[in-house]
C-alpha cells in the first residue's frame, strides 16, 4: 500500500515538473519569436512600435496592425493614421497617451501593434561658420 502511494506521488510530481517545463519553453518561445515580415518592413521604413516611443516626445501615428473591430474603436478614440500622439506615462503597464487634447490609456499589447514615426532631428539649415 505504501509503495503505491509513493509511486502516485512521484508520478504527480513528474507531471507537474513536466508541465512547468513546457510552460517555460512556451514563454521562451514567445519572447524569442521571429519578427514577422510586415514588422520588418515597417522597421526598415523608419517606423517604430508605439510601445518603444520615448516619453514626452511627439510622434505621428502611421500604421495600425490590429483587427478590424479594434481599428474601429481606435478610430472612435481619435487614433487615426497621421495623428500626432505623445506618450505621457509609461511605467511598464498600460500607456497613457495624449491625443488631440485628450488622454487615452492603451494596453502594451495594443501599443506593440501601432507604428509611429518620430520627427526628424536634423537641423533645417547647416550652421553658418
Backbone as XML, in Angstrom:
<?xml version="1.0"?>
<chain id="A" units="angstrom">
  <residue number="1" name="UNK">
    <atom name="N" x="0.827" y="-1.192" z="0.000"/>
    <atom name="CA" x="0.000" y="0.000" z="0.000"/>
    <atom name="C" x="0.870" y="1.254" z="0.000"/>
  </residue>
  <residue number="2" name="UNK">
    <atom name="N" x="1.885" y="1.267" z="0.815"/>
    <atom name="CA" x="2.767" y="2.411" z="0.923"/>
    <atom name="C" x="3.547" y="2.637" z="-0.363"/>
  </residue>
  <residue number="3" name="UNK">
    <atom name="N" x="3.949" y="1.590" z="-1.046"/>
    <atom name="CA" x="4.689" y="1.703" z="-2.294"/>
    <atom name="C" x="3.811" y="2.333" z="-3.373"/>
  </residue>
  <residue number="4" name="UNK">
    <atom name="N" x="2.568" y="1.982" z="-3.445"/>
    <atom name="CA" x="1.653" y="2.539" z="-4.431"/>
    <atom name="C" x="1.420" y="4.024" z="-4.174"/>
  </residue>
  <residue number="5" name="UNK">
    <atom name="N" x="1.337" y="4.406" z="-2.932"/>
    <atom name="CA" x="1.151" y="5.813" z="-2.585"/>
    <atom name="C" x="2.362" y="6.632" z="-3.029"/>
  </residue>
  <residue number="6" name="UNK">
    <atom name="N" x="3.565" y="6.121" z="-2.762"/>
    <atom name="CA" x="4.774" y="6.827" z="-3.179"/>
    <atom name="C" x="4.880" y="6.891" z="-4.691"/>
  </residue>
  <residue number="7" name="UNK">
    <atom name="N" x="4.476" y="5.823" z="-5.370"/>
    <atom name="CA" x="4.502" y="5.838" z="-6.835"/>
    <atom name="C" x="3.556" y="6.909" z="-7.374"/>
  </residue>
  <residue number="8" name="UNK">
    <atom name="N" x="2.413" y="7.047" z="-6.767"/>
    <atom name="CA" x="1.455" y="8.068" z="-7.188"/>
    <atom name="C" x="2.019" y="9.470" z="-6.976"/>
  </residue>
  <residue number="9" name="UNK">
    <atom name="N" x="2.663" y="9.684" z="-5.834"/>
    <atom name="CA" x="3.244" y="10.991" z="-5.539"/>
    <atom name="C" x="4.347" y="11.313" z="-6.543"/>
  </residue>
  <residue number="10" name="UNK">
    <atom name="N" x="5.185" y="10.335" z="-6.852"/>
    <atom name="CA" x="6.270" y="10.548" z="-7.806"/>
    <atom name="C" x="5.718" y="10.854" z="-9.195"/>
  </residue>
  <residue number="11" name="UNK">
    <atom name="N" x="4.695" y="10.148" z="-9.613"/>
    <atom name="CA" x="4.093" y="10.374" z="-10.938"/>
    <atom name="C" x="3.477" y="11.768" z="-11.007"/>
  </residue>
  <residue number="12" name="UNK">
    <atom name="N" x="2.770" y="12.178" z="-9.977"/>
    <atom name="CA" x="2.157" y="13.508" z="-9.955"/>
    <atom name="C" x="3.241" y="14.586" z="-9.956"/>
  </residue>
  <residue number="13" name="UNK">
    <atom name="N" x="4.300" y="14.404" z="-9.176"/>
    <atom name="CA" x="5.392" y="15.377" z="-9.149"/>
    <atom name="C" x="6.061" y="15.468" z="-10.524"/>
  </residue>
  <residue number="14" name="UNK">
    <atom name="N" x="6.264" y="14.342" z="-11.177"/>
    <atom name="CA" x="6.879" y="14.343" z="-12.514"/>
    <atom name="C" x="5.987" y="15.071" z="-13.519"/>
  </residue>
  <residue number="15" name="UNK">
    <atom name="N" x="4.684" y="14.867" z="-13.426"/>
    <atom name="CA" x="3.763" y="15.565" z="-14.320"/>
    <atom name="C" x="3.803" y="17.075" z="-14.082"/>
  </residue>
  <residue number="16" name="UNK">
    <atom name="N" x="3.822" y="17.495" z="-12.820"/>
    <atom name="CA" x="3.883" y="18.924" z="-12.512"/>
    <atom name="C" x="5.191" y="19.548" z="-13.012"/>
  </residue>
  <residue number="17" name="UNK">
    <atom name="N" x="6.293" y="18.845" z="-12.828"/>
    <atom name="CA" x="7.575" y="19.353" z="-13.325"/>
    <atom name="C" x="7.552" y="19.434" z="-14.841"/>
  </residue>
  <residue number="18" name="UNK">
    <atom name="N" x="6.990" y="18.435" z="-15.490"/>
    <atom name="CA" x="6.893" y="18.447" z="-16.951"/>
    <atom name="C" x="6.024" y="19.589" z="-17.452"/>
  </residue>
  <residue number="19" name="UNK">
    <atom name="N" x="4.890" y="19.833" z="-16.811"/>
    <atom name="CA" x="4.016" y="20.932" z="-17.215"/>
    <atom name="C" x="4.686" y="22.276" z="-17.004"/>
  </residue>
  <residue number="20" name="UNK">
    <atom name="N" x="5.432" y="22.412" z="-15.908"/>
    <atom name="CA" x="6.154" y="23.652" z="-15.653"/>
    <atom name="C" x="7.213" y="23.880" z="-16.718"/>
  </residue>
  <residue number="21" name="UNK">
    <atom name="N" x="7.920" y="22.832" z="-17.095"/>
    <atom name="CA" x="8.948" y="22.947" z="-18.134"/>
    <atom name="C" x="8.331" y="23.338" z="-19.470"/>
  </residue>
  <residue number="22" name="UNK">
    <atom name="N" x="7.177" y="22.773" z="-19.791"/>
    <atom name="CA" x="6.500" y="23.122" z="-21.046"/>
    <atom name="C" x="6.076" y="24.587" z="-21.023"/>
  </residue>
  <residue number="23" name="UNK">
    <atom name="N" x="5.566" y="25.066" z="-19.888"/>
    <atom name="CA" x="5.153" y="26.471" z="-19.773"/>
    <atom name="C" x="6.355" y="27.394" z="-19.947"/>
  </residue>
  <residue number="24" name="UNK">
    <atom name="N" x="7.498" y="27.043" z="-19.358"/>
    <atom name="CA" x="8.702" y="27.863" z="-19.516"/>
    <atom name="C" x="9.166" y="27.878" z="-20.959"/>
  </residue>
  <residue number="25" name="UNK">
    <atom name="N" x="9.085" y="26.729" z="-21.623"/>
    <atom name="CA" x="9.516" y="26.675" z="-23.024"/>
    <atom name="C" x="8.604" y="27.533" z="-23.891"/>
  </residue>
  <residue number="26" name="UNK">
    <atom name="N" x="7.315" y="27.471" z="-23.634"/>
    <atom name="CA" x="6.386" y="28.284" z="-24.413"/>
    <atom name="C" x="6.646" y="29.760" z="-24.190"/>
  </residue>
  <residue number="27" name="UNK">
    <atom name="N" x="6.884" y="30.159" z="-22.943"/>
    <atom name="CA" x="7.164" y="31.563" z="-22.644"/>
    <atom name="C" x="8.451" y="31.991" z="-23.335"/>
  </residue>
  <residue number="28" name="UNK">
    <atom name="N" x="9.455" y="31.154" z="-23.327"/>
    <atom name="CA" x="10.706" y="31.468" z="-24.003"/>
    <atom name="C" x="10.535" y="31.568" z="-25.496"/>
  </residue>
  <residue number="29" name="UNK">
    <atom name="N" x="9.701" y="30.724" z="-26.054"/>
    <atom name="CA" x="9.448" y="30.756" z="-27.489"/>
    <atom name="C" x="8.731" y="32.040" z="-27.864"/>
  </residue>
  <residue number="30" name="UNK">
    <atom name="N" x="7.841" y="32.509" z="-26.985"/>
    <atom name="CA" x="7.123" y="33.745" z="-27.254"/>
    <atom name="C" x="8.083" y="34.940" z="-27.292"/>
  </residue>
  <residue number="31" name="UNK">
    <atom name="N" x="9.020" y="34.957" z="-26.385"/>
    <atom name="CA" x="9.977" y="36.059" z="-26.318"/>
    <atom name="C" x="10.920" y="36.020" z="-27.510"/>
  </residue>
  <residue number="32" name="UNK">
    <atom name="N" x="11.341" y="34.825" z="-27.905"/>
    <atom name="CA" x="12.328" y="34.689" z="-28.962"/>
    <atom name="C" x="11.675" y="34.506" z="-30.339"/>
  </residue>
  <residue number="33" name="UNK">
    <atom name="N" x="10.398" y="34.797" z="-30.456"/>
    <atom name="CA" x="9.708" y="34.603" z="-31.733"/>
    <atom name="C" x="10.294" y="35.527" z="-32.798"/>
  </residue>
  <residue number="34" name="UNK">
    <atom name="N" x="10.439" y="35.042" z="-34.016"/>
    <atom name="CA" x="10.982" y="35.897" z="-35.069"/>
    <atom name="C" x="10.008" y="37.014" z="-35.434"/>
  </residue>
  <residue number="35" name="UNK">
    <atom name="N" x="10.559" y="38.120" z="-35.851"/>
    <atom name="CA" x="9.748" y="39.264" z="-36.251"/>
    <atom name="C" x="9.087" y="38.929" z="-37.582"/>
  </residue>
  <residue number="36" name="UNK">
    <atom name="N" x="7.787" y="39.180" z="-37.692"/>
    <atom name="CA" x="7.120" y="38.870" z="-38.948"/>
    <atom name="C" x="7.569" y="39.832" z="-40.049"/>
  </residue>
  <residue number="37" name="UNK">
    <atom name="N" x="7.277" y="39.465" z="-41.270"/>
    <atom name="CA" x="7.770" y="40.227" z="-42.424"/>
    <atom name="C" x="7.253" y="41.663" z="-42.434"/>
  </residue>
  <residue number="38" name="UNK">
    <atom name="N" x="5.999" y="41.866" z="-42.106"/>
    <atom name="CA" x="5.421" y="43.209" z="-42.128"/>
    <atom name="C" x="6.119" y="44.113" z="-41.109"/>
  </residue>
  <residue number="39" name="UNK">
    <atom name="N" x="6.376" y="43.579" z="-39.924"/>
    <atom name="CA" x="7.064" y="44.363" z="-38.903"/>
    <atom name="C" x="8.479" y="44.716" z="-39.363"/>
  </residue>
  <residue number="40" name="UNK">
    <atom name="N" x="9.148" y="43.786" z="-40.034"/>
    <atom name="CA" x="10.488" y="44.071" z="-40.550"/>
    <atom name="C" x="10.444" y="45.186" z="-41.594"/>
  </residue>
  <residue number="41" name="UNK">
    <atom name="N" x="9.409" y="45.179" z="-42.435"/>
    <atom name="CA" x="9.250" y="46.243" z="-43.435"/>
    <atom name="C" x="9.034" y="47.593" z="-42.767"/>
  </residue>
  <residue number="42" name="UNK">
    <atom name="N" x="8.216" y="47.614" z="-41.729"/>
    <atom name="CA" x="7.933" y="48.869" z="-41.026"/>
    <atom name="C" x="9.181" y="49.397" z="-40.319"/>
  </residue>
  <residue number="43" name="UNK">
    <atom name="N" x="9.952" y="48.497" z="-39.718"/>
    <atom name="CA" x="11.196" y="48.919" z="-39.085"/>
    <atom name="C" x="12.169" y="49.473" z="-40.119"/>
  </residue>
  <residue number="44" name="UNK">
    <atom name="N" x="12.240" y="48.834" z="-41.287"/>
    <atom name="CA" x="13.131" y="49.300" z="-42.347"/>
    <atom name="C" x="12.692" y="50.659" z="-42.872"/>
  </residue>
  <residue number="45" name="UNK">
    <atom name="N" x="11.402" y="50.957" z="-42.802"/>
    <atom name="CA" x="10.882" y="52.243" z="-43.274"/>
    <atom name="C" x="11.092" y="53.358" z="-42.243"/>
  </residue>
  <residue number="46" name="UNK">
    <atom name="N" x="11.700" y="53.044" z="-41.111"/>
    <atom name="CA" x="11.967" y="54.065" z="-40.106"/>
    <atom name="C" x="10.875" y="54.220" z="-39.068"/>
  </residue>
  <residue number="47" name="UNK">
    <atom name="N" x="9.902" y="53.333" z="-39.048"/>
    <atom name="CA" x="8.834" y="53.393" z="-38.050"/>
    <atom name="C" x="9.226" y="52.543" z="-36.851"/>
  </residue>
  <residue number="48" name="UNK">
    <atom name="N" x="8.609" y="52.832" z="-35.714"/>
    <atom name="CA" x="8.837" y="52.007" z="-34.546"/>
    <atom name="C" x="7.517" y="51.800" z="-33.826"/>
  </residue>
  <residue number="49" name="UNK">
    <atom name="N" x="7.401" y="50.701" z="-33.069"/>
    <atom name="CA" x="6.154" y="50.469" z="-32.332"/>
    <atom name="C" x="5.934" y="51.564" z="-31.296"/>
  </residue>
  <residue number="50" name="UNK">
    <atom name="N" x="4.685" y="51.896" z="-31.065"/>
    <atom name="CA" x="4.341" y="52.929" z="-30.092"/>
    <atom name="C" x="4.887" y="52.590" z="-28.714"/>
  </residue>
  <residue number="51" name="UNK">
    <atom name="N" x="4.973" y="51.321" z="-28.399"/>
    <atom name="CA" x="5.465" y="50.907" z="-27.088"/>
    <atom name="C" x="6.930" y="51.311" z="-26.900"/>
  </residue>
  <residue number="52" name="UNK">
    <atom name="N" x="7.678" y="51.505" z="-27.989"/>
    <atom name="CA" x="9.087" y="51.916" z="-27.916"/>
    <atom name="C" x="9.283" y="53.423" z="-28.062"/>
  </residue>
  <residue number="53" name="UNK">
    <atom name="N" x="8.215" y="54.164" z="-28.195"/>
    <atom name="CA" x="8.308" y="55.612" z="-28.371"/>
    <atom name="C" x="8.759" y="56.258" z="-27.062"/>
  </residue>
  <residue number="54" name="UNK">
    <atom name="N" x="9.723" y="57.188" z="-27.137"/>
    <atom name="CA" x="10.171" y="57.859" z="-25.909"/>
    <atom name="C" x="9.061" y="58.696" z="-25.283"/>
  </residue>
  <residue number="55" name="UNK">
    <atom name="N" x="9.137" y="58.832" z="-23.984"/>
    <atom name="CA" x="8.144" y="59.604" z="-23.234"/>
    <atom name="C" x="8.318" y="61.097" z="-23.522"/>
  </residue>
  <residue number="56" name="UNK">
    <atom name="N" x="7.218" y="61.826" z="-23.545"/>
    <atom name="CA" x="7.181" y="63.280" z="-23.742"/>
    <atom name="C" x="7.777" y="63.721" z="-25.075"/>
  </residue>
  <residue number="57" name="UNK">
    <atom name="N" x="7.612" y="62.918" z="-26.093"/>
    <atom name="CA" x="8.055" y="63.303" z="-27.435"/>
    <atom name="C" x="6.909" y="63.063" z="-28.408"/>
  </residue>
  <residue number="58" name="UNK">
    <atom name="N" x="6.657" y="64.058" z="-29.267"/>
    <atom name="CA" x="5.600" y="63.913" z="-30.261"/>
    <atom name="C" x="5.991" y="62.865" z="-31.291"/>
  </residue>
  <residue number="59" name="UNK">
    <atom name="N" x="5.003" y="62.115" z="-31.740"/>
    <atom name="CA" x="5.197" y="61.126" z="-32.783"/>
    <atom name="C" x="3.953" y="61.126" z="-33.657"/>
  </residue>
  <residue number="60" name="UNK">
    <atom name="N" x="4.100" y="60.709" z="-34.886"/>
    <atom name="CA" x="2.981" y="60.660" z="-35.823"/>
    <atom name="C" x="2.566" y="59.208" z="-36.005"/>
  </residue>
  <residue number="61" name="UNK">
    <atom name="N" x="1.318" y="58.907" z="-35.730"/>
    <atom name="CA" x="0.790" y="57.556" z="-35.893"/>
    <atom name="C" x="0.700" y="57.236" z="-37.376"/>
  </residue>
  <residue number="62" name="UNK">
    <atom name="N" x="1.312" y="56.151" z="-37.812"/>
    <atom name="CA" x="1.364" y="55.818" z="-39.231"/>
    <atom name="C" x="0.643" y="54.540" z="-39.607"/>
  </residue>
  <residue number="63" name="UNK">
    <atom name="N" x="0.697" y="53.506" z="-38.774"/>
    <atom name="CA" x="0.166" y="52.207" z="-39.187"/>
    <atom name="C" x="-0.454" y="51.488" z="-37.991"/>
  </residue>
  <residue number="64" name="UNK">
    <atom name="N" x="-1.598" y="50.858" z="-38.213"/>
    <atom name="CA" x="-2.277" y="50.078" z="-37.185"/>
    <atom name="C" x="-2.337" y="48.629" z="-37.661"/>
  </residue>
  <residue number="65" name="UNK">
    <atom name="N" x="-1.690" y="47.724" z="-36.953"/>
    <atom name="CA" x="-1.716" y="46.305" z="-37.300"/>
    <atom name="C" x="-2.613" y="45.566" z="-36.311"/>
  </residue>
  <residue number="66" name="UNK">
    <atom name="N" x="-3.891" y="45.861" z="-36.358"/>
    <atom name="CA" x="-4.842" y="45.272" z="-35.420"/>
    <atom name="C" x="-6.067" y="44.785" z="-36.188"/>
  </residue>
  <residue number="67" name="UNK">
    <atom name="N" x="-6.939" y="44.057" z="-35.485"/>
    <atom name="CA" x="-8.165" y="43.546" z="-36.090"/>
    <atom name="C" x="-9.113" y="44.681" z="-36.454"/>
  </residue>
  <residue number="68" name="UNK">
    <atom name="N" x="-10.046" y="44.382" z="-37.322"/>
    <atom name="CA" x="-10.982" y="45.388" z="-37.820"/>
    <atom name="C" x="-11.806" y="46.019" z="-36.703"/>
  </residue>
  <residue number="69" name="UNK">
    <atom name="N" x="-12.278" y="45.215" z="-35.758"/>
    <atom name="CA" x="-13.095" y="45.787" z="-34.669"/>
    <atom name="C" x="-12.247" y="46.683" z="-33.769"/>
  </residue>
  <residue number="70" name="UNK">
    <atom name="N" x="-10.967" y="46.353" z="-33.595"/>
    <atom name="CA" x="-10.077" y="47.182" z="-32.794"/>
    <atom name="C" x="-9.782" y="48.484" z="-33.530"/>
  </residue>
  <residue number="71" name="UNK">
    <atom name="N" x="-9.587" y="48.399" z="-34.838"/>
    <atom name="CA" x="-9.366" y="49.614" z="-35.629"/>
    <atom name="C" x="-10.555" y="50.558" z="-35.471"/>
  </residue>
  <residue number="72" name="UNK">
    <atom name="N" x="-11.754" y="50.012" z="-35.529"/>
    <atom name="CA" x="-12.964" y="50.839" z="-35.381"/>
    <atom name="C" x="-12.942" y="51.570" z="-34.036"/>
  </residue>
  <residue number="73" name="UNK">
    <atom name="N" x="-12.583" y="50.890" z="-32.965"/>
    <atom name="CA" x="-12.550" y="51.512" z="-31.638"/>
    <atom name="C" x="-11.450" y="52.571" z="-31.553"/>
  </residue>
  <residue number="74" name="UNK">
    <atom name="N" x="-10.275" y="52.285" z="-32.144"/>
    <atom name="CA" x="-9.189" y="53.267" z="-32.135"/>
    <atom name="C" x="-9.581" y="54.520" z="-32.914"/>
  </residue>
  <residue number="75" name="UNK">
    <atom name="N" x="-10.282" y="54.342" z="-34.017"/>
    <atom name="CA" x="-10.740" y="55.499" z="-34.786"/>
    <atom name="C" x="-11.723" y="56.328" z="-33.968"/>
  </residue>
  <residue number="76" name="UNK">
    <atom name="N" x="-12.591" y="55.661" z="-33.193"/>
    <atom name="CA" x="-13.520" y="56.386" z="-32.336"/>
    <atom name="C" x="-12.790" y="57.196" z="-31.270"/>
  </residue>
  <residue number="77" name="UNK">
    <atom name="N" x="-11.623" y="56.704" z="-30.829"/>
    <atom name="CA" x="-10.834" y="57.409" z="-29.815"/>
    <atom name="C" x="-9.983" y="58.521" z="-30.410"/>
  </residue>
  <residue number="78" name="UNK">
    <atom name="N" x="-9.997" y="58.670" z="-31.738"/>
    <atom name="CA" x="-9.216" y="59.713" z="-32.392"/>
    <atom name="C" x="-7.835" y="59.259" z="-32.822"/>
  </residue>
  <residue number="79" name="UNK">
    <atom name="N" x="-7.534" y="57.974" z="-32.688"/>
    <atom name="CA" x="-6.237" y="57.441" z="-33.087"/>
    <atom name="C" x="-6.287" y="57.020" z="-34.553"/>
  </residue>
  <residue number="80" name="UNK">
    <atom name="N" x="-6.198" y="58.003" z="-35.429"/>
    <atom name="CA" x="-6.224" y="57.744" z="-36.866"/>
    <atom name="C" x="-4.816" y="57.945" z="-37.427"/>
  </residue>
  <residue number="81" name="UNK">
    <atom name="N" x="-4.483" y="57.255" z="-38.518"/>
    <atom name="CA" x="-3.166" y="57.473" z="-39.126"/>
    <atom name="C" x="-2.971" y="58.942" z="-39.478"/>
  </residue>
  <residue number="82" name="UNK">
    <atom name="N" x="-1.790" y="59.455" z="-39.151"/>
    <atom name="CA" x="-1.473" y="60.858" z="-39.378"/>
    <atom name="C" x="-1.658" y="61.723" z="-38.149"/>
  </residue>
  <residue number="83" name="UNK">
    <atom name="N" x="-2.234" y="61.186" z="-37.100"/>
    <atom name="CA" x="-2.490" y="61.934" z="-35.865"/>
    <atom name="C" x="-1.217" y="62.023" z="-35.023"/>
  </residue>
  <residue number="84" name="UNK">
    <atom name="N" x="-1.006" y="63.181" z="-34.421"/>
    <atom name="CA" x="0.116" y="63.361" z="-33.504"/>
    <atom name="C" x="-0.258" y="62.772" z="-32.148"/>
  </residue>
  <residue number="85" name="UNK">
    <atom name="N" x="0.623" y="61.944" z="-31.602"/>
    <atom name="CA" x="0.425" y="61.354" z="-30.278"/>
    <atom name="C" x="1.663" y="61.640" z="-29.440"/>
  </residue>
  <residue number="86" name="UNK">
    <atom name="N" x="1.474" y="61.608" z="-28.130"/>
    <atom name="CA" x="2.585" y="61.819" z="-27.201"/>
    <atom name="C" x="2.411" y="60.845" z="-26.044"/>
  </residue>
  <residue number="87" name="UNK">
    <atom name="N" x="3.459" y="60.110" z="-25.725"/>
    <atom name="CA" x="3.419" y="59.205" z="-24.578"/>
    <atom name="C" x="3.600" y="60.053" z="-23.322"/>
  </residue>
  <residue number="88" name="UNK">
    <atom name="N" x="2.584" y="60.074" z="-22.472"/>
    <atom name="CA" x="2.605" y="60.867" z="-21.253"/>
    <atom name="C" x="3.151" y="60.042" z="-20.092"/>
  </residue>
  <residue number="89" name="UNK">
    <atom name="N" x="2.737" y="58.778" z="-20.033"/>
    <atom name="CA" x="3.174" y="57.922" z="-18.935"/>
    <atom name="C" x="3.403" y="56.524" z="-19.463"/>
  </residue>
  <residue number="90" name="UNK">
    <atom name="N" x="4.538" y="55.937" z="-19.089"/>
    <atom name="CA" x="4.866" y="54.567" z="-19.464"/>
    <atom name="C" x="5.629" y="53.947" z="-18.309"/>
  </residue>
  <residue number="91" name="UNK">
    <atom name="N" x="4.893" y="53.318" z="-17.413"/>
    <atom name="CA" x="5.503" y="52.738" z="-16.218"/>
    <atom name="C" x="5.564" y="51.218" z="-16.304"/>
  </residue>
  <residue number="92" name="UNK">
    <atom name="N" x="5.541" y="50.670" z="-17.514"/>
    <atom name="CA" x="5.622" y="49.230" z="-17.681"/>
    <atom name="C" x="4.275" y="48.548" z="-17.799"/>
  </residue>
  <residue number="93" name="UNK">
    <atom name="N" x="3.205" y="49.225" z="-17.454"/>
    <atom name="CA" x="1.862" y="48.682" z="-17.600"/>
    <atom name="C" x="1.177" y="49.377" z="-18.765"/>
  </residue>
  <residue number="94" name="UNK">
    <atom name="N" x="-0.108" y="49.670" z="-18.629"/>
    <atom name="CA" x="-0.784" y="50.421" z="-19.691"/>
    <atom name="C" x="-0.120" y="51.778" z="-19.910"/>
  </residue>
  <residue number="95" name="UNK">
    <atom name="N" x="-0.129" y="52.223" z="-21.146"/>
    <atom name="CA" x="0.488" y="53.505" z="-21.502"/>
    <atom name="C" x="-0.581" y="54.583" z="-21.530"/>
  </residue>
  <residue number="96" name="UNK">
    <atom name="N" x="-0.228" y="55.775" z="-21.090"/>
    <atom name="CA" x="-1.123" y="56.918" z="-21.146"/>
    <atom name="C" x="-0.645" y="57.824" z="-22.268"/>
  </residue>
  <residue number="97" name="UNK">
    <atom name="N" x="-1.528" y="58.088" z="-23.231"/>
    <atom name="CA" x="-1.192" y="58.897" z="-24.397"/>
    <atom name="C" x="-1.974" y="60.197" z="-24.378"/>
  </residue>
  <residue number="98" name="UNK">
    <atom name="N" x="-1.382" y="61.217" z="-24.965"/>
    <atom name="CA" x="-2.080" y="62.462" z="-25.230"/>
    <atom name="C" x="-2.395" y="62.477" z="-26.720"/>
  </residue>
  <residue number="99" name="UNK">
    <atom name="N" x="-3.692" y="62.544" z="-27.032"/>
    <atom name="CA" x="-4.154" y="62.505" z="-28.415"/>
    <atom name="C" x="-5.219" y="63.574" z="-28.600"/>
  </residue>
  <residue number="100" name="UNK">
    <atom name="N" x="-4.978" y="64.541" z="-29.470"/>
    <atom name="CA" x="-5.955" y="65.580" z="-29.788"/>
    <atom name="C" x="-6.501" y="66.281" z="-28.546"/>
  </residue>
  <residue number="101" name="UNK">
    <atom name="N" x="-5.627" y="66.534" z="-27.558"/>
    <atom name="CA" x="-6.042" y="67.235" z="-26.350"/>
    <atom name="C" x="-6.703" y="66.354" z="-25.308"/>
  </residue>
  <residue number="102" name="UNK">
    <atom name="N" x="-6.788" y="65.063" z="-25.549"/>
    <atom name="CA" x="-7.381" y="64.129" z="-24.585"/>
    <atom name="C" x="-6.338" y="63.120" z="-24.145"/>
  </residue>
  <residue number="103" name="UNK">
    <atom name="N" x="-6.646" y="62.405" z="-23.081"/>
    <atom name="CA" x="-5.766" y="61.341" z="-22.594"/>
    <atom name="C" x="-6.436" y="60.008" z="-22.885"/>
  </residue>
  <residue number="104" name="UNK">
    <atom name="N" x="-5.640" y="59.070" z="-23.406"/>
    <atom name="CA" x="-6.139" y="57.738" z="-23.735"/>
    <atom name="C" x="-5.184" y="56.720" z="-23.136"/>
  </residue>
  <residue number="105" name="UNK">
    <atom name="N" x="-5.715" y="55.719" z="-22.448"/>
    <atom name="CA" x="-4.896" y="54.644" z="-21.898"/>
    <atom name="C" x="-4.980" y="53.447" z="-22.833"/>
  </residue>
  <residue number="106" name="UNK">
    <atom name="N" x="-3.812" y="52.893" z="-23.171"/>
    <atom name="CA" x="-3.739" y="51.724" z="-24.057"/>
    <atom name="C" x="-2.898" y="50.644" z="-23.398"/>
  </residue>
  <residue number="107" name="UNK">
    <atom name="N" x="-3.315" y="49.404" z="-23.578"/>
    <atom name="CA" x="-2.509" y="48.285" z="-23.112"/>
    <atom name="C" x="-1.248" y="48.151" z="-23.954"/>
  </residue>
  <residue number="108" name="UNK">
    <atom name="N" x="-0.207" y="47.580" z="-23.369"/>
    <atom name="CA" x="1.069" y="47.430" z="-24.067"/>
    <atom name="C" x="0.949" y="46.502" z="-25.266"/>
  </residue>
  <residue number="109" name="UNK">
    <atom name="N" x="0.105" y="45.480" z="-25.176"/>
    <atom name="CA" x="-0.048" y="44.568" z="-26.308"/>
    <atom name="C" x="-0.618" y="45.293" z="-27.524"/>
  </residue>
  <residue number="110" name="UNK">
    <atom name="N" x="-1.510" y="46.223" z="-27.309"/>
    <atom name="CA" x="-2.058" y="47.011" z="-28.406"/>
    <atom name="C" x="-1.025" y="48.021" z="-28.915"/>
  </residue>
  <residue number="111" name="UNK">
    <atom name="N" x="-0.289" y="48.637" z="-27.997"/>
    <atom name="CA" x="0.726" y="49.619" z="-28.387"/>
    <atom name="C" x="1.857" y="48.978" z="-29.192"/>
  </residue>
  <residue number="112" name="UNK">
    <atom name="N" x="2.074" y="47.676" z="-29.018"/>
    <atom name="CA" x="3.098" y="46.978" z="-29.798"/>
    <atom name="C" x="2.700" y="46.852" z="-31.265"/>
  </residue>
  <residue number="113" name="UNK">
    <atom name="N" x="1.410" y="46.959" z="-31.562"/>
    <atom name="CA" x="0.927" y="46.795" z="-32.940"/>
    <atom name="C" x="0.530" y="48.112" z="-33.591"/>
  </residue>
  <residue number="114" name="UNK">
    <atom name="N" x="0.888" y="49.216" z="-32.935"/>
    <atom name="CA" x="0.653" y="50.541" z="-33.504"/>
    <atom name="C" x="2.015" y="51.147" z="-33.822"/>
  </residue>
  <residue number="115" name="UNK">
    <atom name="N" x="2.215" y="51.586" z="-35.051"/>
    <atom name="CA" x="3.524" y="52.045" z="-35.506"/>
    <atom name="C" x="3.519" y="53.556" z="-35.687"/>
  </residue>
  <residue number="116" name="UNK">
    <atom name="N" x="4.570" y="54.198" z="-35.188"/>
    <atom name="CA" x="4.680" y="55.654" z="-35.239"/>
    <atom name="C" x="5.978" y="56.062" z="-35.920"/>
  </residue>
  <residue number="117" name="UNK">
    <atom name="N" x="5.986" y="57.320" z="-36.337"/>
    <atom name="CA" x="7.175" y="57.918" z="-36.929"/>
    <atom name="C" x="7.583" y="59.085" z="-36.049"/>
  </residue>
  <residue number="118" name="UNK">
    <atom name="N" x="8.836" y="59.091" z="-35.649"/>
    <atom name="CA" x="9.347" y="60.201" z="-34.853"/>
    <atom name="C" x="9.785" y="61.313" z="-35.782"/>
  </residue>
  <residue number="119" name="UNK">
    <atom name="N" x="9.669" y="62.566" z="-35.336"/>
    <atom name="CA" x="10.109" y="63.670" z="-36.202"/>
    <atom name="C" x="11.615" y="63.619" z="-36.405"/>
  </residue>
  <residue number="120" name="UNK">
    <atom name="N" x="12.037" y="64.102" z="-37.530"/>
    <atom name="CA" x="13.457" y="64.153" z="-37.849"/>
    <atom name="C" x="14.149" y="65.137" z="-36.925"/>
  </residue>
  <residue number="121" name="UNK">
    <atom name="N" x="15.316" y="64.769" z="-36.435"/>
    <atom name="CA" x="16.062" y="65.646" z="-35.526"/>
    <atom name="C" x="17.141" y="66.438" z="-36.253"/>
  </residue>
  <residue number="122" name="UNK">
    <atom name="N" x="17.173" y="66.338" z="-37.575"/>
    <atom name="CA" x="18.179" y="67.053" z="-38.339"/>
    <atom name="C" x="17.827" y="68.546" z="-38.386"/>
  </residue>
  <residue number="123" name="UNK">
    <atom name="N" x="18.797" y="69.422" z="-38.327"/>
    <atom name="CA" x="18.502" y="70.852" z="-38.420"/>
    <atom name="C" x="18.060" y="71.202" z="-39.836"/>
  </residue>
  <residue number="124" name="UNK">
    <atom name="N" x="17.229" y="72.224" z="-39.951"/>
    <atom name="CA" x="16.703" y="72.631" z="-41.255"/>
    <atom name="C" x="17.822" y="73.172" z="-42.144"/>
  </residue>
  <residue number="125" name="UNK">
    <atom name="N" x="18.752" y="73.927" z="-41.588"/>
    <atom name="CA" x="19.859" y="74.508" z="-42.354"/>
    <atom name="C" x="21.165" y="74.174" z="-41.645"/>
  </residue>
  <residue number="126" name="UNK">
    <atom name="N" x="22.222" y="73.962" z="-42.388"/>
    <atom name="CA" x="23.512" y="73.741" z="-41.717"/>
    <atom name="C" x="23.972" y="75.020" z="-41.017"/>
  </residue>
  <residue number="127" name="UNK">
    <atom name="N" x="24.658" y="74.889" z="-39.905"/>
    <atom name="CA" x="25.095" y="76.099" z="-39.179"/>
    <atom name="C" x="26.115" y="76.895" z="-40.010"/>
  </residue>
  <residue number="128" name="UNK">
    <atom name="N" x="26.071" y="78.219" z="-39.876"/>
    <atom name="CA" x="26.997" y="79.102" z="-40.577"/>
    <atom name="C" x="28.312" y="79.149" z="-39.820"/>
  </residue>
  <residue number="129" name="UNK">
    <atom name="N" x="29.399" y="79.044" z="-40.553"/>
    <atom name="CA" x="30.725" y="79.078" z="-39.926"/>
    <atom name="C" x="31.399" y="80.396" z="-40.189"/>
  </residue>
</chain>
